[in-house]
């Protein structure tokens, strides 16, 4: 099964997804193709969308839930790649300008979340 994703929309036909992408003014990279061949891949993909991860102790994983393998060619970054996080204290026109330049949608975060994100990226290896 193949489906296409643009922003928060899912499409069975590539032409429809591409038309929606153009309507939003997004670059071609904003169109994600998801191919799912097995039931296990489908379950892993849906669990990833729901935020279930095997290494997250605070989230109870339902018995029998398939968290691995990830569907072919799809990584969790595919979902996040379409968003730019903007703290809620930034003026709307600046956030929209930045998002348009990046070809992404805006995800508003609180000032506390923004500071926590900056702190974690400063201490993570490879930064």
C-alpha positions, 0 to 999 in steps of 0.5 A: 500500500502506498499513501502520500502525506503533505503537512497533516493531510494524507492522500491515496493519489499522488496527484491530489497530494501534489496539488495540495502541496502546491496550494499550500506553497510548499516545496516538493520535499514536503511531499512524503511517500509512505509504502507499507508492505506488511501488517507489521509495518502498518502497525509500527507506522501507526504506533509511531504516529501515536508517539509509542516508542519502545524506549519511552518508560513513561508511556505504557506500550500495549501488549502485542503492539508492534514498534519495530521494524519501522516501515521501509523508507520512513523514519520518525523525522519524516513527520517532524521535517514538515514543521518549524518550531516557533516559540509563542513569544515570536510575532506571527508575521516573523514566524510565517516569514520563516516558515515560508522560507523553509517551506514548512508549517509552524508548530507553536511551542511555549517559552519553557519548551523552547528553552528546554529544546535549546538546552537539550540541543546544546548538551547533545553530542554532535551539536 
